[in-house]
């Protein structure tokens, strides 16, 4: 190809203009959809709290959600994993029906008491809405990848109010150990605009007060290393347990709507008879409590059990807010053991468990700084990176690729969901070779 004689800036300006316009349009749609979703979620949560008997209808709600996806949403049931697959290997434009299906399924799940989150819903709505621009503007594969990533960033930030973390999340979530800088500008624009659109609609994000942060010293740094390892292993257990239960239920319960029905029976009965309402829904009040006072040391484990039972049997929502709950309450429980401020370790756990489970240490560190102040940056970075390493090659998103292995060989480009079978085949091959020798 002959080199162009034009100054590079003449090519750069149209590029910036194109992505400024496209990313802003995506963000406006995603931010507005998420605002509506968050208002609906507040209504669902308030209605359930005021009418506790609704928890008893959770099995029926699960059946309805399962039937809706069986009837109308089989092509979009993979959710976030479908978005990641389409970015790596573009095939078909994501059906717009993903947005209303996941929105309705999540609101129903929260109205009747499933323990699920909200980021998955916002990300899927953002991705589905963004992909409709592929039809409108006849986007090529590379541009389609970027606009999907912008949709993910817009959806993520619109529910948490953290633009920098949201922008990087759209890049970092795709592959372990690799970022796509060609999408950095569109994702940043989408994140900033989506956040502002949500604020214009009147969305209010929860404020977490962490108080004074200790100056950098040897002991707090050591604590971050140890706690980071605990948080990473916790994220790994959460992801592995959710995937294992999902696989087991799909194997033994053939009719899809029965899976969330049975999961609803377990979750509703346990919550009702044990008075365990603090472990269902989003659990934002408990997260706030974790920054203020010591809590029961088993809160994190109970929330994990309720969330695994809900997501693993097919209820819709997301994993991130439950991971925030698990991390904050686990940090709360660990603080006295290390003689550390409760709020500090709750805040570190809040982001670090998420970092390990989602394999997004950079986005998680930025989230800590946006939520709790820049002074927490060094502590959060250490804990999030250690958590990322200790979670291994597993995660909540099975379509996430290995871009660069963490600390143990894994073939580049393989999906996390395919790694167990690959490792098993490698062990069998090594065993066979050993016997032949």
C-alpha positions as a printed NumPy array, in Angstrom:
array([[  0.   ,   0.   ,   0.   ],
       [  1.355,   3.409,  -0.99 ],
       [  1.874,   5.777,   1.944],
       [ -0.527,   8.7  ,   2.041],
       [  0.932,  12.175,   1.632],
       [ -1.796,  13.757,   3.762],
       [ -1.02 ,  14.846,   7.319],
       [ -2.195,  12.217,   9.824],
       [ -4.415,  14.719,  11.605],
       [ -6.652,  14.917,   8.54 ],
       [ -7.506,  11.24 ,   9.037],
       [ -7.75 ,  11.582,  12.8  ],
       [-10.364,  14.321,  12.891],
       [-13.061,  12.385,  10.945],
       [-12.298,   9.331,  13.117],
       [-12.833,  11.304,  16.329],
       [-15.96 ,  12.927,  14.947],
       [-17.457,   9.593,  13.907],
       [-16.912,   7.926,  17.267],
       [-17.89 ,  10.988,  19.244],
       [-21.264,  10.928,  17.48 ],
       [-21.799,   7.137,  17.511],
       [-20.653,   6.621,  21.11 ],
       [-22.779,   9.543,  22.316],
       [-25.86 ,   8.161,  20.562],
       [-25.269,   4.71 ,  22.061],
       [-24.77 ,   6.25 ,  25.494],
       [-27.949,   8.306,  25.266],
       [-29.979,   5.178,  24.529],
       [-28.205,   2.996,  27.086],
       [-28.302,   5.678,  29.792],
       [-32.013,   6.299,  29.261],
       [-32.828,   2.577,  29.246],
       [-30.808,   2.064,  32.418],
       [-32.496,   5.007,  34.138],
       [-35.888,   3.464,  33.425],
       [-34.556,   0.117,  34.634],
       [-33.211,   1.565,  37.89 ],
       [-36.512,   3.308,  38.622],
       [-38.342,   0.029,  37.936],
       [-35.894,  -1.772,  40.207],
       [-36.504,   0.689,  43.043],
       [-40.241,   0.133,  42.628],
       [-39.842,  -3.659,  42.621],
       [-37.638,  -3.63 ,  45.725],
       [-39.915,  -1.251,  47.629],
       [-43.012,  -3.242,  46.683],
       [-41.46 ,  -6.514,  47.852],
       [-40.349,  -5.035,  51.157],
       [-43.832,  -3.622,  51.759],
       [-45.497,  -6.901,  50.761],
       [-43.31 ,  -9.707,  52.094],
       [-45.797, -12.345,  50.956],
       [-44.542, -11.772,  47.405],
       [-41.503, -13.898,  48.262],
       [-43.808, -16.922,  48.322],
       [-44.543, -16.385,  44.625],
       [-40.86 , -16.538,  43.626],
       [-41.154, -20.072,  42.157],
       [-44.029, -18.947,  39.911],
       [-42.056, -15.832,  38.909],
       [-39.094, -18.043,  38.035],
       [-41.298, -20.246,  35.866],
       [-42.622, -17.185,  34.022],
       [-39.098, -15.839,  33.377],
       [-37.947, -19.27 ,  32.207],
       [-40.931, -19.626,  29.879],
       [-40.433, -16.169,  28.38 ],
       [-36.829, -16.985,  27.52 ],
       [-37.765, -20.415,  26.198],
       [-40.475, -18.938,  23.993],
       [-38.872, -15.674,  22.865],
       [-35.256, -15.492,  24.005],
       [-33.315, -18.656,  23.232],
       [-31.011, -16.695,  20.918],
       [-30.182, -14.125,  23.6  ],
       [-30.176, -16.281,  26.734],
       [-26.365, -16.303,  26.862],
       [-26.554, -12.632,  27.907],
       [-23.17 , -11.029,  28.565],
       [-21.407, -14.057,  27.119],
       [-23.212, -13.492,  23.814],
       [-21.914,  -9.908,  23.708],
       [-18.35 , -11.075,  24.366],
       [-18.632, -13.782,  21.692],
       [-19.919, -11.307,  19.119],
       [-17.062,  -8.904,  19.823],
       [-14.455, -11.628,  19.372],
       [-16.175, -13.391,  16.486],
       [-18.856, -11.226,  14.83 ],
       [-21.636, -13.284,  13.255],
       [-25.175, -11.952,  13.682],
       [-26.535,  -8.677,  14.994],
       [-27.875,  -9.153,  18.509],
       [-31.704,  -9.172,  18.457],
       [-33.222,  -6.052,  19.99 ],
       [-35.515,  -8.294,  22.036],
       [-32.573,  -8.93 ,  24.388],
       [-33.201,  -5.524,  26.007],
       [-36.885,  -5.879,  27.016],
       [-36.458,  -9.549,  27.914],
       [-33.595,  -9.026,  30.338],
       [-35.212,  -5.87 ,  31.746],
       [-38.512,  -7.638,  32.419],
       [-36.821, -10.799,  33.688],
       [-34.663,  -8.846,  36.14 ],
       [-37.483,  -6.686,  37.496],
       [-39.609,  -9.805,  38.021],
       [-36.696, -11.536,  39.764],
       [-36.257,  -8.617,  42.168],
       [-39.97 ,  -8.094,  42.746],
       [-40.333, -11.616,  44.129],
       [-37.025, -11.897,  45.961],
       [-34.325, -13.571,  43.867],
       [-30.763, -12.736,  44.888],
       [-29.456, -11.217,  41.664],
       [-27.766,  -8.018,  40.573],
       [-28.388,  -5.37 ,  37.953],
       [-25.222,  -4.76 ,  35.933],
       [-25.862,  -7.725,  33.645],
       [-29.187,  -6.217,  32.665],
       [-27.749,  -2.767,  31.944],
       [-24.81 ,  -4.199,  29.988],
       [-27.07 ,  -6.409,  27.882],
       [-29.438,  -3.521,  27.168],
       [-26.495,  -1.308,  26.242],
       [-25.006,  -3.942,  23.954],
       [-28.302,  -4.816,  22.255],
       [-29.177,  -1.161,  21.652],
       [-25.675,  -0.39 ,  20.391],
       [-25.729,  -3.272,  17.926],
       [-28.8  ,  -1.869,  16.197],
       [-26.5  ,   0.816,  14.769],
       [-24.868,  -1.982,  12.783],
       [-28.034,  -2.192,  10.666],
       [-28.563,   1.558,  10.433],
       [-25.028,   2.495,   9.372],
       [-23.949,  -0.811,   7.759],
       [-20.974,  -1.037,  10.108],
       [-18.028,  -3.262,   9.258],
       [-16.863,  -5.961,  11.685],
       [-14.18 ,  -3.792,  13.308],
       [-16.548,  -0.879,  13.86 ],
       [-19.214,  -3.258,  15.135],
       [-16.798,  -4.644,  17.722],
       [-16.034,  -1.157,  18.952],
       [-19.656,  -0.034,  19.169],
       [-20.533,  -3.171,  21.146],
       [-17.726,  -2.399,  23.571],
       [-19.027,   1.161,  23.886],
       [-22.48 ,  -0.247,  24.641],
       [-21.016,  -2.436,  27.397],
       [-19.215,   0.545,  28.942],
       [-22.337,   2.711,  28.754],
       [-24.497,   0.045,  30.366],
       [-22.018,  -0.635,  33.163],
       [-21.432,   2.97 ,  34.147],
       [-25.115,   3.889,  34.03 ],
       [-25.888,   1.682,  37.046],
       [-22.8  ,   2.469,  39.146],
       [-21.9  ,   6.068,  38.263],
       [-18.183,   5.372,  37.751],
       [-17.215,   6.623,  34.254],
       [-13.508,   5.725,  34.308],
       [-14.161,   2.227,  35.632],
       [-16.978,   1.761,  33.146],
       [-14.82 ,   2.802,  30.199],
       [-12.045,   0.377,  31.124],
       [-14.496,  -2.411,  31.989],
       [-15.713,  -2.422,  28.376],
       [-12.128,  -3.062,  27.261],
       [-10.861,  -5.285,  30.063],
       [-13.739,  -7.751,  30.35 ],
       [-13.173,  -9.228,  26.892],
       [ -9.878, -11.022,  27.467],
       [ -7.553, -11.807,  30.348],
       [ -4.329,  -9.837,  30.122],
       [ -5.114,  -7.811,  27.006],
       [ -6.747,  -4.463,  26.271],
       [ -7.954,  -3.071,  22.939],
       [ -6.808,   0.52 ,  22.824],
       [ -8.558,   1.191,  19.511],
       [-11.832,   1.248,  21.437],
       [-10.588,   3.397,  24.326],
       [-11.897,   6.725,  23.013],
       [-15.383,   5.423,  22.066],
       [-15.716,   3.591,  25.399],
       [-14.658,   6.655,  27.356],
       [-17.103,   8.896,  25.483],
       [-19.906,   6.365,  25.959],
       [-19.173,   6.023,  29.677],
       [-19.103,   9.769,  30.35 ],
       [-22.225,  10.528,  28.303],
       [-24.211,   7.575,  29.729],
       [-23.39 ,   8.698,  33.26 ],
       [-24.524,  12.253,  32.528],
       [-27.709,  11.044,  30.809],
       [-28.585,   8.999,  33.885],
       [-28.046,  12.006,  36.128],
       [-30.253,  14.117,  33.866],
       [-33.02 ,  11.531,  34.269],
       [-32.683,  11.876,  38.047],
       [-30.758,   8.685,  38.84 ],
       [-29.088,   8.742,  42.256],
       [-26.208,   6.38 ,  42.993],
       [-25.518,   5.01 ,  46.466],
       [-22.808,   6.835,  48.414],
       [-20.397,   4.738,  50.472],
       [-18.432,   6.545,  53.168],
       [-15.05 ,   5.013,  53.925],
       [-13.694,   7.654,  56.287],
       [ -9.992,   8.333,  56.833],
       [ -7.601,   6.098,  54.935],
       [ -4.404,   5.065,  56.782],
       [ -1.138,   6.376,  55.328],
       [  0.97 ,   3.924,  53.357],
       [  2.781,   1.627,  55.788],
       [  4.159,  -1.91 ,  55.876],
       [  1.351,  -3.604,  57.815],
       [ -1.567,  -2.255,  55.748],
       [  0.287,  -3.305,  52.586],
       [  0.795,  -6.807,  53.963],
       [ -2.892,  -6.947,  54.846],
       [ -3.785,  -5.996,  51.266],
       [ -1.706,  -8.917,  49.994],
       [ -3.318, -11.433,  52.349],
       [ -6.851, -10.079,  52.017],
       [ -6.457,  -9.828,  48.236],
       [ -5.694, -13.541,  48.101],
       [ -8.785, -14.305,  50.2  ],
       [-10.945, -12.076,  48.018],
       [ -9.626, -13.722,  44.845],
       [-10.321, -17.223,  46.112],
       [-13.802, -16.089,  47.133],
       [-14.462, -14.765,  43.631],
       [-13.246, -18.054,  42.187],
       [-15.531, -20.089,  44.458],
       [-18.485, -17.905,  43.512],
       [-17.88 , -18.255,  39.777],
       [-17.155, -21.99 ,  39.904],
       [-20.166, -22.723,  42.115],
       [-22.533, -20.736,  39.891],
       [-21.321, -22.481,  36.721],
       [-21.372, -25.908,  38.383],
       [-24.94 , -25.504,  39.633],
       [-26.069, -24.201,  36.242],
       [-24.535, -27.198,  34.467],
       [-25.995, -29.662,  36.987],
       [-29.496, -28.183,  36.747],
       [-29.422, -28.157,  32.94 ],
       [-28.346, -31.802,  32.94 ],
       [-31.031, -33.02 ,  35.334],
       [-33.944, -30.67 ,  34.561],
       [-34.672, -30.742,  30.844],
       [-37.601, -28.314,  30.747],
       [-36.02 , -24.864,  31.101],
       [-38.861, -23.062,  32.996],
       [-38.696, -25.687,  35.752],
       [-35.127, -24.726,  36.624],
       [-35.866, -21.256,  38.064],
       [-39.113, -22.663,  39.475],
       [-37.153, -25.167,  41.576],
       [-34.525, -22.557,  42.408],
       [-37.318, -20.232,  43.489],
       [-38.716, -22.903,  45.813],
       [-35.336, -23.25 ,  47.55 ],
       [-34.616, -19.504,  47.787],
       [-38.14 , -18.509,  48.857],
       [-38.495, -21.286,  51.453],
       [-35.11 , -20.544,  52.977],
       [-35.656, -16.777,  53.067],
       [-39.184, -17.134,  54.454],
       [-38.595, -19.654,  57.211],
       [-35.173, -18.393,  58.312],
       [-36.128, -14.722,  58.077],
       [-33.178, -14.247,  55.729],
       [-34.555, -11.288,  53.773],
       [-31.21 ,  -9.472,  54.062],
       [-29.721, -11.984,  51.63 ],
       [-32.221, -11.546,  48.789],
       [-32.56 ,  -8.757,  46.231],
       [-29.721,  -6.287,  45.704],
       [-28.855,  -5.95 ,  49.371],
       [-27.734,  -2.321,  49.127],
       [-28.698,  -1.515,  52.768],
       [-26.476,  -4.332,  54.019],
       [-23.579,  -3.111,  51.858],
       [-23.965,   0.341,  53.413],
       [-24.021,  -1.259,  56.895],
       [-20.758,  -3.044,  56.114],
       [-19.031,   0.356,  55.955],
       [-20.508,   1.497,  59.255],
       [-20.422,  -1.295,  61.843],
       [-19.368,  -4.91 ,  62.422],
       [-21.759,  -7.442,  60.897],
       [-22.338, -11.155,  61.317],
       [-19.2  , -12.951,  60.069],
       [-21.262, -15.291,  57.89 ],
       [-23.191, -12.628,  55.929],
       [-20.907, -12.97 ,  52.9  ],
       [-21.301, -16.772,  52.768],
       [-25.086, -16.573,  53.096],
       [-25.314, -14.006,  50.301],
       [-23.116, -16.177,  48.112],
       [-25.349, -19.207,  48.695],
       [-28.544, -17.281,  47.861],
       [-26.983, -15.733,  44.752],
       [-25.528, -18.989,  43.444],
       [-28.924, -20.645,  43.933],
       [-30.671, -17.807,  42.066],
       [-28.302, -17.305,  39.142],
       [-27.39 , -20.965,  38.839],
       [-31.018, -21.955,  38.313],
       [-31.747, -19.3  ,  35.704],
       [-32.978, -16.089,  37.323],
       [-31.964, -12.94 ,  35.434],
       [-30.008,  -9.958,  36.679],
       [-26.289,  -9.837,  37.187],
       [-23.434, -10.935,  39.393],
       [-21.656,  -7.68 ,  40.175],
       [-23.815,  -6.131,  42.922],
       [-23.986,  -9.475,  44.799],
       [-20.186,  -9.61 ,  44.456],
       [-20.001,  -6.122,  45.974],
       [-22.157,  -7.387,  48.852],
       [-20.018, -10.501,  49.318],
       [-16.786,  -8.512,  49.183],
       [-17.918,  -5.728,  51.515],
       [-19.274,  -8.083,  54.172],
       [-16.245, -10.393,  53.892],
       [-13.944,  -7.394,  54.307],
       [-16.069,  -6.342,  57.279],
       [-15.539,  -9.772,  58.846],
       [-11.773,  -9.773,  58.184],
       [-11.118,  -6.272,  59.536],
       [-10.954,  -7.21 ,  63.255],
       [ -8.607, -10.119,  62.483],
       [ -6.092,  -7.73 ,  60.928],
       [ -6.777,  -4.814,  63.27 ],
       [ -7.803,  -2.678,  60.306],
       [-10.612,  -0.101,  59.974],
       [-13.892,  -1.835,  59.114],
       [-14.811,   0.669,  56.398],
       [-11.426,   0.391,  54.685],
       [-11.441,  -3.38 ,  54.376],
       [-15.127,  -3.374,  53.435],
       [-14.303,  -0.971,  50.593],
       [-11.335,  -3.043,  49.455],
       [-13.416,  -6.229,  49.531],
       [-16.191,  -4.433,  47.633],
       [-13.952,  -4.021,  44.572],
       [-11.44 ,  -6.855,  45.004],
       [-13.879,  -9.784,  44.969],
       [-15.32 ,  -8.302,  41.792],
       [-11.805,  -7.927,  40.347],
       [-11.105, -11.613,  40.876],
       [-14.468, -12.926,  39.717],
       [-14.612, -10.749,  36.579],
       [-10.851, -10.638,  35.855],
       [-10.945,  -6.835,  35.711],
       [ -8.315,  -5.518,  38.178],
       [ -7.759,  -2.16 ,  36.449],
       [-11.457,  -1.281,  36.202],
       [-11.94 ,  -2.38 ,  39.807],
       [ -9.078,  -0.2  ,  41.045],
       [-10.472,   2.812,  39.194],
       [-13.902,   2.076,  40.661],
       [-12.43 ,   2.145,  44.17 ],
       [-10.857,   5.531,  43.499],
       [-14.069,   6.949,  42.023],
       [-16.244,   5.657,  44.858],
       [-13.957,   6.079,  47.875],
       [-11.381,   8.7  ,  46.882],
       [ -7.996,   8.623,  45.175],
       [ -6.173,   8.03 ,  48.478],
       [ -7.308,   4.403,  48.427],
       [ -5.666,   3.815,  45.049],
       [ -2.498,   1.999,  46.13 ],
       [ -4.296,  -0.275,  48.601],
       [ -7.021,  -1.076,  46.073],
       [ -4.531,  -1.729,  43.271],
       [ -2.575,  -4.254,  45.341],
       [ -5.673,  -6.086,  46.591],
       [ -7.347,  -6.144,  43.164],
       [ -4.239,  -7.402,  41.373],
       [ -3.61 , -10.136,  43.953],
       [ -7.286, -11.099,  43.811],
       [ -7.053, -11.265,  40.012],
       [ -4.072, -13.617,  40.257],
       [ -5.566, -15.856,  42.942],
       [ -8.865, -16.316,  41.121],
       [ -6.961, -18.265,  38.476],
       [ -8.266, -18.85 ,  34.98 ],
       [-11.898, -18.829,  35.936],
       [-14.542, -16.135,  36.096],
       [-18.196, -15.214,  35.935],
       [-18.036, -14.718,  32.147],
       [-17.363, -18.064,  30.48 ],
       [-16.866, -16.487,  27.029],
       [-14.001, -14.336,  28.296],
       [-10.846, -15.215,  26.355],
       [ -7.301, -15.772,  27.516],
       [ -5.294, -12.946,  25.983],
       [ -2.225, -13.498,  28.11 ],
       [ -2.165, -16.214,  30.77 ],
       [ -1.858, -15.138,  34.404],
       [  0.7  , -17.446,  35.985],
       [  0.006, -20.848,  34.467],
       [ -0.019, -21.83 ,  30.811],
       [ -3.315, -21.464,  29.   ],
       [ -3.613, -21.347,  25.213],
       [ -4.137, -17.874,  23.833],
       [ -7.653, -17.211,  22.604],
       [ -9.354, -20.053,  24.456],
       [-12.598, -19.329,  26.301],
       [-12.576, -19.685,  30.078],
       [-15.515, -22.081,  29.742],
       [-13.41 , -24.364,  27.539],
       [-10.365, -24.455,  29.808],
       [-11.493, -27.303,  32.127],
       [-11.969, -29.659,  29.165],
       [ -8.631, -28.557,  27.706],
       [ -6.811, -29.145,  31.01 ],
       [ -8.451, -32.551,  31.403],
       [ -7.373, -33.552,  27.897],
       [ -3.827, -32.349,  28.631],
       [ -3.653, -34.423,  31.825],
       [ -4.94 , -37.516,  30.01 ],
       [ -2.421, -37.045,  27.231],
       [  0.428, -36.581,  29.716],
       [ -0.695, -39.696,  31.584],
       [ -0.802, -41.699,  28.364],
       [  2.662, -40.54 ,  27.332],
       [  3.999, -41.401,  30.782],
       [  2.636, -44.934,  30.602],
       [  4.08 , -45.421,  27.12 ],
       [  7.507, -44.438,  28.397]])
